Amino acid sequence: MTYQSEKGNFTIALAGDTMLTRKLTPFTEERFLKLREILRGADASFANLEGTVHTWDEGTPGITQGTFMTTEPALLEDLQWLGINLVCCANNHAFDYGEDGVLANIKHLDEAGLVHAGSGKNLAEARAPGYLDTANGRVALVAATATFRPWNQAGEQRPDLRGRPGINPLGFQTTYSVDAKAFEQLQRISHGLGFEKSNERARKHFYSDKEIAKANSTELSLLGNRYVLGEDFSIATQANERDLKDNLRWIGEARRQADWVVVSAHCHEFGGASLLTASTRAELEETADFVTKFAHQAIDAGADIFVGHGSHFPMGIEIYQGKPIFYSVGNFVFQNETVGFFPADAYERFDLDLKATPSDFLDARTNGGKKGHPSDPAYWENMFAVCEFANQKLKEIHVHSIDQGFGRPRPQRGRPVLAEGELANRVIERVKKLSERYGTKVMNRDGVGVVQL
């Protein structure tokens, strides 16, 4: 044997949404340092870097109703100190500061030597894998997001015009199936308010038929949504064919260039029965069906690991063809309340004037902590996972519960420490329950979830 990597032994830690706005290095709690020890003990440690790494004068605020997520460049050293060496940049906050923000993010990550994927100067660069060399083999990361605004997408390069900086998209279409009575009413609305005539005029102008589909007896488009005639009510999603093919092609490229292939997907979309019954986001239990299909296709194309995130809480684990699929590893660092600055339109949403401070904005949007993330412990009780491979095969998964300080003051909460006691058991029981639908058995061993193969 010439190289150590030939043994096929490899460990990787998988963490979720990382919204980093404060230093990590000063803290010495035992459960925090133990978490760091686990991350640094893996060959690779992945996180979704949700935000834009930039200085206050890099980039222009975009258009969003969420947090304008800024991570100061110096904090990348803290992230690396924690053990993270592989990050996803494909998410809905990657474009918070526009194209210049995307380019600043790439520049600072490159300067820090932190391997990344999912955004680029053009579409090909955004789709391409990032590569990390480890003692146990070369790791490729392909990262895409299903949650984005149309102008966030990276643009294709042409011979006569350069591409557009942005994210690697995994677009999708939602189809709403309704019964005959409801479909008849939707047709009545479309005709009565002139929507179908408006669509007809648009098709005769600059829009193509594929952009504005023609209505027929079994389907119609209304206010940007697609409805079809069915027996009952249901919701289905399907990935954009071009995005799907391109991402699978780059996964195949990664397979030929690396020993280990990780595919990351950021997604806020849900599916399954809970989509029609849940009264809060935390009660949602399944990701959208197009993500499940993409996860399977990614593994068929050569991925060793599929890791999802975006829900801000843990979801189920599936073992497909002997490879792990994490439908969401939840939050990891959740410091979106100590961002240093917000643009004017964020304040204007809540009728705040130019003298308002970031805390004024944060208090207004959560009604003093009574709604949104600060009001629900589900967003602060999370996990990260460690996958162990031996002889090229998945051997075991450890699910580690983390406590992010629900109910603590704003300057304290958001930094993860290993959970213990009842909180740790709650996280593992949630993951155990949501994994059962995929036939995955998660054992609770003293607050650590274990999946054995």
C-alpha positions as CSV (number, residue, x, y, z in Angstrom):
1,M,0.0,0.0,0.0
2,T,1.4,3.3,-1.1
3,Y,-1.0,5.9,0.4
4,Q,-3.0,6.0,3.7
5,S,-6.1,6.9,1.8
6,E,-6.1,3.5,0.1
7,K,-7.5,2.0,3.3
8,G,-10.8,3.8,2.7
9,N,-11.1,4.9,6.4
10,F,-12.6,8.4,6.8
11,T,-14.6,10.5,9.3
12,I,-16.6,13.6,8.5
13,A,-18.6,15.9,10.8
14,L,-21.7,17.6,9.3
15,A,-23.0,20.7,10.9
16,G,-25.9,22.9,9.7
17,D,-26.7,26.6,9.4
18,T,-23.8,28.7,10.7
19,M,-24.7,32.4,11.2
20,L,-21.5,33.6,12.9
21,T,-21.3,37.2,14.2
22,R,-19.2,36.8,17.4
23,K,-15.8,35.3,18.3
24,L,-15.6,31.7,19.4
25,T,-12.1,31.5,20.7
26,P,-12.5,33.2,24.2
27,F,-14.9,30.5,25.6
28,T,-13.7,27.6,27.8
29,E,-16.9,25.7,28.9
30,E,-16.2,22.0,29.0
31,R,-19.1,21.1,26.7
32,F,-18.0,23.7,24.2
33,L,-14.4,22.5,24.1
34,K,-15.6,18.9,23.9
35,L,-17.7,19.9,20.8
36,R,-14.5,21.4,19.3
37,E,-12.6,18.3,20.1
38,I,-15.1,16.2,18.1
39,L,-15.0,18.5,15.1
40,R,-11.2,18.7,15.0
41,G,-11.0,14.9,15.4
42,A,-12.7,14.3,12.1
43,D,-10.8,14.3,8.8
44,A,-13.3,16.9,7.4
45,S,-15.8,19.1,9.2
46,F,-18.6,20.7,7.1
47,A,-20.9,23.6,7.8
48,N,-23.4,25.7,5.9
49,L,-21.9,29.2,6.1
50,E,-25.2,31.1,5.9
51,G,-24.4,34.7,5.2
52,T,-21.9,37.0,3.5
53,V,-18.4,37.3,4.7
54,H,-17.6,41.0,4.0
55,T,-16.7,44.3,5.6
56,W,-19.3,47.0,6.0
57,D,-18.3,48.8,2.8
58,E,-18.2,45.6,0.6
59,G,-21.4,45.0,-1.3
60,T,-24.8,46.7,-1.5
61,P,-27.8,45.5,0.5
62,G,-30.1,43.4,-1.6
63,I,-33.8,42.9,-1.3
64,T,-34.9,40.4,1.4
65,Q,-37.3,40.3,4.3
66,G,-35.0,38.2,6.4
67,T,-31.8,39.0,8.3
68,F,-29.1,40.7,6.3
69,M,-26.4,38.2,7.5
70,T,-22.9,39.6,7.8
71,T,-19.9,37.7,9.1
72,E,-16.8,39.8,9.6
73,P,-13.8,38.3,7.7
74,A,-11.7,38.0,10.9
75,L,-14.2,35.5,12.3
76,L,-13.2,32.9,9.7
77,E,-10.2,32.3,11.9
78,D,-12.6,31.4,14.8
79,L,-14.5,29.1,12.6
80,Q,-11.3,27.3,11.6
81,W,-10.2,27.2,15.2
82,L,-13.5,25.4,16.0
83,G,-12.5,22.8,13.4
84,I,-14.6,23.7,10.3
85,N,-12.6,23.3,7.1
86,L,-15.4,22.8,4.4
87,V,-18.3,25.2,3.9
88,C,-21.3,25.6,1.7
89,C,-22.0,29.1,0.2
90,A,-25.2,28.2,-1.6
91,N,-28.1,29.5,0.5
92,N,-30.7,32.2,0.6
93,H,-28.4,34.6,2.5
94,A,-25.4,34.4,0.1
95,F,-26.9,37.3,-1.9
96,D,-27.8,39.6,1.0
97,Y,-25.3,42.1,-0.2
98,G,-25.6,41.6,-4.0
99,E,-23.1,40.5,-6.6
100,D,-20.3,42.4,-4.9
101,G,-21.1,40.7,-1.6
102,V,-20.9,37.3,-3.3
103,L,-17.4,38.2,-4.7
104,A,-16.3,39.6,-1.3
105,N,-17.4,36.4,0.3
106,I,-15.3,34.3,-2.1
107,K,-12.3,36.6,-1.7
108,H,-12.3,36.3,2.1
109,L,-12.8,32.5,2.1
110,D,-9.9,32.1,-0.4
111,E,-7.7,34.3,1.6
112,A,-8.5,32.3,4.8
113,G,-7.8,29.0,2.9
114,L,-11.3,27.7,3.7
115,V,-12.6,25.3,1.1
116,H,-16.0,26.3,-0.2
117,A,-18.5,25.6,-2.9
118,G,-21.9,26.8,-4.1
119,S,-21.2,30.3,-5.3
120,G,-19.0,31.8,-8.0
121,K,-18.2,34.5,-10.5
122,N,-20.4,32.7,-13.0
123,L,-22.6,29.7,-13.1
124,A,-19.9,27.2,-14.0
125,E,-17.8,28.3,-11.0
126,A,-20.9,28.2,-8.7
127,R,-21.7,24.6,-9.8
128,A,-18.1,23.4,-9.6
129,P,-16.9,21.4,-6.6
130,G,-14.6,22.6,-3.9
131,Y,-11.8,20.2,-2.9
132,L,-10.2,19.5,0.5
133,D,-7.1,17.3,0.9
134,T,-7.0,15.2,4.0
135,A,-4.7,12.5,5.3
136,N,-7.5,10.0,4.4
137,G,-8.3,11.2,1.0
138,R,-9.4,14.1,-1.2
139,V,-12.9,15.4,-0.4
140,A,-15.2,17.1,-3.0
141,L,-18.1,19.3,-2.1
142,V,-20.9,20.2,-4.5
143,A,-23.4,22.7,-3.0
144,A,-26.7,23.9,-4.3
145,T,-29.7,25.8,-2.9
146,A,-33.4,25.5,-3.6
147,T,-34.2,28.6,-1.7
148,F,-33.3,31.7,-3.6
149,R,-34.7,34.7,-5.5
150,P,-34.4,34.7,-9.3
151,W,-31.8,37.4,-9.3
152,N,-29.6,35.4,-6.9
153,Q,-28.6,32.8,-9.5
154,A,-25.2,32.8,-11.0
155,G,-25.4,33.4,-14.8
156,E,-23.9,31.4,-17.6
157,Q,-20.8,32.6,-19.3
158,R,-21.0,33.4,-23.1
159,P,-18.4,34.0,-25.7
160,D,-19.5,37.6,-26.0
161,L,-20.5,38.4,-22.4
162,R,-19.2,37.4,-19.0
163,G,-21.5,35.5,-16.5
164,R,-23.2,36.9,-13.4
165,P,-21.9,36.2,-9.9
166,G,-24.3,34.3,-7.7
167,I,-25.3,31.0,-6.2
168,N,-25.7,27.4,-7.7
169,P,-29.5,27.0,-8.0
170,L,-31.6,23.9,-7.7
171,G,-34.9,25.4,-8.9
172,F,-38.2,23.6,-8.6
173,Q,-41.8,23.9,-9.5
174,T,-44.7,23.3,-7.1
175,T,-47.9,21.8,-8.4
176,Y,-51.1,22.0,-6.4
177,S,-53.6,19.3,-7.1
178,V,-57.3,20.2,-6.3
179,D,-60.6,18.5,-6.7
180,A,-63.1,19.3,-9.5
181,K,-65.1,21.8,-7.5
182,A,-62.1,23.8,-6.5
183,F,-60.6,23.6,-10.0
184,E,-63.8,25.0,-11.5
185,Q,-63.7,27.9,-9.0
186,L,-60.0,28.6,-9.9
187,Q,-61.0,28.7,-13.6
188,R,-63.8,31.1,-12.8
189,I,-61.4,33.4,-10.9
190,S,-58.9,33.3,-13.7
191,H,-61.4,34.2,-16.3
192,G,-63.4,36.6,-14.2
193,L,-60.4,38.7,-13.2
194,G,-58.8,38.6,-16.6
195,F,-55.7,36.6,-15.6
196,E,-56.0,34.2,-18.6
197,K,-56.3,37.1,-21.0
198,S,-53.3,38.7,-19.4
199,N,-51.3,35.5,-19.9
200,E,-52.5,35.3,-23.5
201,R,-51.2,38.9,-24.1
202,A,-47.9,38.1,-22.5
203,R,-47.4,35.0,-24.6
204,K,-47.9,37.2,-27.7
205,H,-45.3,39.7,-26.5
206,F,-41.9,38.8,-25.1
207,Y,-42.6,35.7,-23.1
208,S,-42.3,32.1,-24.3
209,D,-44.9,29.4,-23.9
210,K,-42.7,27.6,-21.4
211,E,-42.6,30.8,-19.2
212,I,-46.4,31.2,-19.3
213,A,-48.1,27.9,-19.9
214,K,-51.4,27.7,-21.7
215,A,-54.4,26.9,-19.7
216,N,-56.4,23.7,-20.6
217,S,-59.1,21.6,-19.1
218,T,-56.9,19.9,-16.5
219,E,-54.4,22.6,-15.5
220,L,-54.0,26.3,-15.2
221,S,-51.6,29.0,-13.9
222,L,-52.9,31.5,-11.4
223,L,-50.9,34.2,-9.6
224,G,-47.7,32.3,-10.3
225,N,-48.9,28.9,-9.1
226,R,-49.6,25.8,-11.1
227,Y,-52.9,24.0,-10.4
228,V,-54.0,20.6,-11.8
229,L,-57.3,18.8,-11.6
230,G,-57.1,15.8,-9.3
231,E,-59.2,13.6,-7.1
232,D,-58.3,15.4,-3.9
233,F,-55.9,18.0,-2.5
234,S,-52.2,17.4,-2.6
235,I,-48.9,19.2,-3.2
236,A,-46.0,17.9,-5.4
237,T,-42.7,19.4,-6.3
238,Q,-40.3,18.8,-9.2
239,A,-36.7,20.0,-9.7
240,N,-35.8,22.2,-12.6
241,E,-34.5,19.8,-15.2
242,R,-31.5,21.9,-16.3
243,D,-30.4,22.6,-12.7
244,L,-30.8,18.9,-11.9
245,K,-28.8,17.7,-14.9
246,D,-26.0,20.2,-14.4
247,N,-25.7,19.4,-10.7
248,L,-25.6,15.7,-11.4
249,R,-23.0,16.3,-14.0
250,W,-20.7,18.1,-11.6
251,I,-21.3,15.3,-9.0
252,G,-20.0,12.9,-11.6
253,E,-17.0,15.1,-12.1
254,A,-16.4,15.2,-8.3
255,R,-16.6,11.4,-8.2
256,R,-13.8,11.2,-10.8
257,Q,-11.6,13.7,-9.0
258,A,-12.0,12.9,-5.3
259,D,-12.0,10.0,-2.9
260,W,-15.0,11.2,-1.0
261,V,-18.0,13.2,-2.4
262,V,-20.3,15.4,-0.3
263,V,-23.4,17.0,-1.8
264,S,-25.0,19.8,0.2
265,A,-28.5,21.2,-0.4
266,H,-30.0,24.2,1.3
267,C,-33.8,24.1,1.3
268,H,-36.6,25.8,3.2
269,E,-39.3,23.8,1.4
270,F,-41.3,21.0,3.1
271,G,-43.6,18.2,2.1
272,G,-45.5,15.2,3.3
273,A,-48.6,15.1,5.4
274,S,-47.4,17.6,8.0
275,L,-47.4,20.3,5.4
276,L,-51.2,20.3,5.5
277,T,-51.5,20.0,9.3
278,A,-48.6,21.8,11.1
279,S,-49.5,25.0,12.8
280,T,-45.8,26.0,13.4
281,R,-42.7,25.5,11.3
282,A,-41.2,23.3,14.0
283,E,-44.0,20.8,13.5
284,L,-43.1,20.2,9.9
285,E,-41.5,16.7,9.6
286,E,-40.4,16.1,5.9
287,T,-38.5,17.9,3.3
288,A,-40.1,18.6,-0.1
289,D,-40.3,15.5,-2.4
290,F,-38.0,16.9,-5.1
291,V,-35.2,17.1,-2.4
292,T,-35.7,13.4,-1.5
293,K,-35.5,12.5,-5.2
294,F,-32.4,14.7,-5.7
295,A,-30.7,13.1,-2.7
296,H,-31.2,9.6,-4.3
297,Q,-30.1,10.8,-7.7
298,A,-27.0,12.5,-6.2
299,I,-25.9,9.2,-4.6
300,D,-26.6,7.3,-7.8
301,A,-24.4,9.8,-9.6
302,G,-21.5,9.2,-7.1
303,A,-22.1,11.0,-3.9
304,D,-21.0,9.4,-0.7
305,I,-22.9,11.7,1.6
306,F,-25.9,14.0,1.1
307,V,-26.4,16.7,3.8
308,G,-29.4,19.0,3.9
309,H,-30.0,22.2,5.9
310,G,-32.2,25.2,6.0
311,S,-35.1,24.1,8.2
312,H,-33.2,25.4,11.3
313,F,-34.1,22.2,13.2
314,P,-33.2,18.5,12.8
315,M,-35.0,16.2,10.4
316,G,-34.7,12.5,9.5
317,I,-31.8,10.4,8.3
318,E,-32.1,7.9,5.5
319,I,-29.6,5.2,4.5
320,Y,-29.8,4.8,0.7
321,Q,-27.6,2.3,-1.2
322,G,-25.5,2.2,2.0
323,K,-24.9,6.0,1.9
324,P,-26.2,8.5,4.5
325,I,-28.8,11.2,3.7
326,F,-29.4,13.9,6.3
327,Y,-32.5,15.8,5.4
328,S,-31.5,18.5,7.7
329,V,-28.8,18.8,10.3
330,G,-30.5,22.0,11.6
331,N,-28.7,25.0,13.1
332,F,-25.2,25.1,14.3
333,V,-24.1,28.6,15.1
334,F,-27.2,30.8,15.5
335,Q,-26.0,34.3,16.0
336,N,-28.3,36.2,13.7
337,E,-29.3,38.6,16.4
338,T,-26.0,40.3,16.8
339,V,-25.5,41.5,13.3
340,G,-23.8,44.9,13.3
341,F,-25.9,46.8,10.8
342,F,-29.1,46.6,8.7
343,P,-30.2,48.6,5.7
344,A,-32.9,51.3,5.8
345,D,-35.7,49.2,4.3
346,A,-35.3,46.6,7.1
347,Y,-36.2,49.3,9.6
348,E,-38.9,50.8,7.4
349,R,-40.8,47.4,7.4
350,F,-41.6,48.1,11.1
351,D,-42.0,51.9,10.8
352,L,-38.7,52.6,12.5
353,D,-36.9,55.9,11.7
354,L,-33.3,56.6,11.0
355,K,-32.4,56.8,14.7
356,A,-33.4,53.2,15.3
357,T,-30.8,50.7,16.3
358,P,-30.3,47.0,15.4
359,S,-31.9,46.0,18.7
360,D,-34.9,48.2,17.9
361,F,-35.4,46.3,14.6
362,L,-34.9,42.9,16.2
363,D,-37.3,43.6,19.0
364,A,-39.9,44.9,16.5
365,R,-39.8,41.9,14.2
366,T,-40.1,39.4,17.1
367,N,-42.6,41.4,19.1
368,G,-40.1,41.5,22.0
369,G,-39.2,37.9,21.6
370,K,-42.8,36.6,21.5
371,K,-42.7,35.3,18.0
372,G,-40.2,33.9,15.5
373,H,-37.0,32.1,16.5
374,P,-36.6,33.6,20.0
375,S,-40.0,32.3,21.0
376,D,-39.6,28.6,20.2
377,P,-37.0,26.2,21.7
378,A,-37.1,24.0,18.6
379,Y,-34.7,26.4,16.9
380,W,-32.2,26.2,19.7
381,E,-32.1,22.4,20.3
382,N,-30.1,21.0,17.4
383,M,-27.5,18.5,16.3
384,F,-24.5,17.7,14.2
385,A,-23.5,14.3,12.9
386,V,-20.2,12.4,12.6
387,C,-20.0,9.7,9.9
388,E,-17.3,7.0,10.1
389,F,-16.3,5.1,7.1
390,A,-14.1,1.9,7.1
391,N,-12.9,0.1,4.0
392,Q,-14.9,2.6,1.8
393,K,-18.2,1.7,3.5
394,L,-20.3,3.6,6.0
395,K,-19.7,2.0,9.4
396,E,-21.5,4.2,12.0
397,I,-23.1,7.6,12.5
398,H,-23.1,9.5,15.7
399,V,-25.7,12.2,16.2
400,H,-24.5,14.8,18.8
401,S,-27.2,17.0,20.4
402,I,-26.3,20.7,20.9
403,D,-27.7,23.4,23.1
404,Q,-27.8,26.9,21.7
405,G,-29.1,28.7,24.8
406,F,-32.8,29.2,24.3
407,G,-34.1,31.8,26.7
408,R,-30.7,33.3,27.4
409,P,-30.0,37.0,26.8
410,R,-29.3,38.0,23.2
411,P,-25.5,38.4,23.7
412,Q,-25.2,34.9,25.1
413,R,-27.4,32.6,23.0
414,G,-26.5,31.1,19.6
415,R,-23.2,29.5,20.4
416,P,-23.4,25.7,20.4
417,V,-22.3,23.5,23.3
418,L,-22.9,19.8,23.6
419,A,-26.4,19.2,25.1
420,E,-27.0,17.0,28.1
421,G,-29.9,15.5,30.1
422,E,-33.5,16.0,29.0
423,L,-32.6,18.4,26.2
424,A,-30.1,16.0,24.6
425,N,-32.7,13.2,24.8
426,R,-35.4,15.4,23.1
427,V,-33.1,16.1,20.1
428,I,-32.3,12.4,19.7
429,E,-35.9,11.3,20.1
430,R,-36.9,13.8,17.4
431,V,-34.3,12.5,15.0
432,K,-35.2,8.9,15.9
433,K,-38.9,9.5,15.2
434,L,-38.3,11.3,11.9
435,S,-35.8,8.7,10.7
436,E,-38.2,5.8,11.2
437,R,-40.2,6.7,8.1
438,Y,-37.0,5.9,6.1
439,G,-36.4,2.6,7.9
440,T,-33.4,4.0,9.8
441,K,-33.0,2.9,13.4
442,V,-31.4,5.5,15.7
443,M,-30.4,4.3,19.1
444,N,-30.1,6.7,22.1
445,R,-26.9,6.0,24.0
446,D,-26.7,8.5,26.8
447,G,-27.9,11.4,24.8
448,V,-26.0,10.5,21.6
449,G,-27.8,9.0,18.7
450,V,-26.1,6.1,17.0
451,V,-26.9,4.5,13.6
452,Q,-25.0,1.3,13.0
453,L,-24.6,-0.5,9.7
